[in-house]
Amino acid sequence: MPINKEWFLAKDLAGIAGLPQLATNVTRKAKIENWKKRKSSKGIQGGAFEYHYSSLPFKTQIFLGFSIADDTATQDRNFTYIECISPEQQTSAKNYAFRTDWIEKNRLTIVVQNDRLKMFKMPDDGMEKTIYNGDIVLLSIFQYQSVYGLKCIEGLKDGLYLVNINSQQTIRRLQFDVQGGIFINCDNLLYNSLYLAPEKITTELIQGKVEWYAHTMKWE
């Protein structure tokens, strides 16, 4: 999404995405971690610093909407650039920046090497209040359905997955029963669950597994 604001006061950041609840503690954290700063241009009495988004913790950058990789955002970070597979962004050739150390810690390096780690923007409200419309999701994509067929989904555990329903990609909570059927559930109680018997399941249904997601925030 377009972001016009790059500098933030401590009071703007207090309490969001795991940052301290008090502005004074945000300032203390910024000093300890040597965040990029400048004198505030807002004429605050006694003076105050504004902090550049590129110095903020990655989770905070994502929450604020700074997800697209650029030279500024990666100036002091070790990032891996990940393609977004959401239909509205496939023509823009933009990548997302994601912390390499997090990828390594969560044993996803091989997934990156095989070009199977992708970003996705949630296209609907079916998973509220877990994942909201527009939230950013990190996926491990399944690539071998055409070779191994439905054996690719054998052994999958209940959880959040990228699915293809009526030719539309979205995120749903899947529950696998002992007969080999699948319950396709929405966390949003306004939507009904769908059950697919084993003979109704196709290789195109489950396309990836959710590894991580973050709520986004729109700024006026």
C-alpha positions in Angstrom: 0.0 0.0 0.0 1.3 3.6 -0.5 3.1 4.9 2.6 3.7 8.7 2.9 4.9 8.8 6.5 8.5 7.6 7.1 9.4 9.3 10.4 7.6 8.6 13.7 7.6 10.1 17.1 7.9 7.8 20.1 4.2 8.5 21.0 3.2 7.4 17.5 4.9 4.0 18.1 4.0 3.3 21.7 2.1 0.1 22.2 2.2 -1.2 18.6 3.6 -4.5 17.3 5.2 -5.4 20.6 6.8 -2.0 21.3 6.7 -0.6 24.9 3.3 0.9 25.9 4.9 4.2 27.1 6.6 6.7 24.8 9.4 7.2 27.3 10.2 3.5 27.1 10.1 3.6 23.3 12.7 6.4 23.4 14.8 4.3 25.7 14.7 1.3 23.4 15.5 3.6 20.4 18.6 4.8 22.2 19.8 1.3 23.2 19.3 0.0 19.6 20.6 3.2 18.0 17.6 3.9 15.8 18.1 6.4 13.0 16.7 9.7 14.3 16.3 13.4 13.6 15.0 16.4 15.4 11.2 16.6 15.2 9.9 19.1 12.7 6.6 19.5 14.6 7.8 22.2 16.9 7.3 20.2 20.1 8.2 22.1 23.2 11.4 20.9 24.7 12.4 19.2 21.5 11.8 15.6 20.5 13.2 13.0 18.1 11.5 11.3 15.2 12.6 7.8 14.2 12.9 6.5 10.7 10.9 3.4 9.9 14.0 1.5 8.5 15.5 1.3 12.0 12.3 -0.1 13.6 12.0 -3.8 14.5 10.9 -5.7 11.4 7.5 -6.7 13.0 6.8 -3.0 13.5 7.8 -2.1 9.9 5.3 -4.7 8.7 2.6 -3.5 11.0 3.0 0.1 9.7 2.8 -1.2 6.2 6.5 -0.9 5.2 6.7 -4.3 3.5 8.0 -3.7 -0.1 11.7 -4.0 -0.3 13.8 -1.0 -1.2 17.3 0.3 -0.6 16.2 2.4 2.4 14.4 -0.5 4.2 17.4 -2.8 3.8 20.2 -0.3 4.7 21.0 -1.9 8.1 19.2 -5.3 7.9 20.0 -8.7 6.5 16.9 -9.3 4.4 15.8 -12.0 2.0 13.6 -10.7 -0.9 10.4 -12.7 -1.4 8.0 -12.6 -4.3 4.4 -11.8 -3.7 2.0 -14.1 -5.6 -1.2 -12.1 -5.0 -2.8 -11.5 -8.4 -2.9 -7.7 -8.1 0.9 -7.5 -7.5 2.1 -10.1 -10.0 2.5 -7.5 -12.7 4.4 -5.1 -10.6 7.5 -7.2 -10.1 7.8 -6.1 -6.4 9.4 -8.2 -3.7 8.9 -8.1 0.0 11.8 -7.9 2.4 11.9 -10.5 5.2 14.5 -11.1 7.9 17.0 -13.7 6.9 17.7 -14.6 10.5 14.0 -15.4 11.1 14.0 -17.6 8.0 17.0 -19.5 9.2 15.7 -19.9 12.8 12.5 -21.4 11.5 14.3 -23.8 9.2 12.9 -22.3 6.0 16.2 -21.8 4.2 15.8 -24.8 1.9 12.3 -23.5 1.0 13.9 -20.2 -0.1 16.5 -22.0 -2.1 13.8 -23.9 -3.9 11.9 -20.7 -4.6 8.9 -21.9 -2.6 8.7 -19.2 0.0 6.2 -16.6 -1.1 4.3 -13.6 0.2 0.5 -13.2 -0.2 -2.1 -10.6 0.7 -5.3 -11.9 2.2 -8.0 -11.1 -0.3 -11.1 -11.5 1.9 -12.5 -11.4 5.4 -13.1 -15.1 5.8 -10.4 -15.5 8.4 -11.2 -12.6 10.7 -10.3 -12.2 13.5 -7.1 -14.2 12.9 -6.1 -12.8 9.5 -7.8 -9.7 8.1 -8.4 -8.6 4.6 -5.2 -7.0 3.3 -2.9 -8.7 5.9 0.4 -10.0 4.8 1.0 -13.8 4.9 4.3 -15.8 4.4 3.7 -19.1 2.6 5.6 -22.3 1.9 4.3 -23.3 -1.6 3.6 -26.9 -2.6 5.1 -27.5 -6.0 4.9 -31.2 -6.8 1.2 -31.9 -7.1 1.5 -32.6 -10.8 4.1 -35.3 -10.1 2.9 -36.9 -6.9 -0.8 -36.0 -7.0 -2.7 -36.2 -3.7 0.3 -37.9 -1.9 1.6 -34.3 -1.5 -1.0 -33.6 1.1 -0.6 -36.9 3.0 0.7 -36.2 6.5 -0.4 -32.6 6.6 -1.6 -31.4 10.0 -4.6 -29.2 10.9 -3.7 -25.5 10.3 -3.8 -22.5 8.0 -3.2 -23.1 4.3 -3.4 -21.4 0.9 -6.3 -23.0 -0.9 -7.9 -22.6 -4.3 -11.7 -22.3 -4.1 -13.7 -21.6 -7.2 -10.5 -20.5 -9.0 -9.7 -18.0 -6.2 -6.7 -18.2 -3.9 -7.3 -17.5 -0.2 -6.3 -18.6 3.3 -8.5 -21.1 5.2 -8.2 -23.3 8.3 -8.1 -26.9 7.3 -9.0 -29.9 9.4 -8.2 -33.4 8.2 -10.3 -36.3 9.3 -9.3 -40.0 9.6 -11.3 -40.9 6.5 -9.2 -38.6 4.3 -11.7 -35.8 4.0 -11.1 -32.2 4.7 -13.1 -29.5 6.5 -12.4 -26.1 5.1 -13.2 -23.6 7.9 -13.4 -19.9 8.2 -12.5 -18.2 11.5 -15.1 -15.6 10.7 -18.3 -17.0 12.1 -20.4 -15.3 9.4 -19.2 -18.0 7.0 -20.0 -21.7 7.0 -17.6 -24.6 6.9 -17.2 -26.7 3.8 -16.5 -30.5 3.9 -14.9 -32.3 1.0 -15.0 -36.1 0.9 -11.8 -37.8 -0.3 -13.1 -38.3 -3.8 -13.9 -34.6 -4.1 -10.3 -33.4 -3.3 -8.2 -32.3 -6.2 -4.5 -31.6 -6.5 -5.2 -27.9 -7.0 -7.1 -27.5 -3.7 -4.2 -27.0 -1.2 -1.4 -24.8 -2.6 0.7 -23.9 0.4 1.1 -23.7 4.2 1.0 -20.5 6.2 4.3 -19.9 8.0 3.7 -16.4 9.4 1.3 -13.5 9.1 1.2 -9.8 10.2 -1.7 -7.4 10.6 -1.3 -4.2 8.5 -2.3 -0.7 9.3 -3.5 2.0 6.9 -2.3 5.5 7.5 -4.3 8.5 6.4 
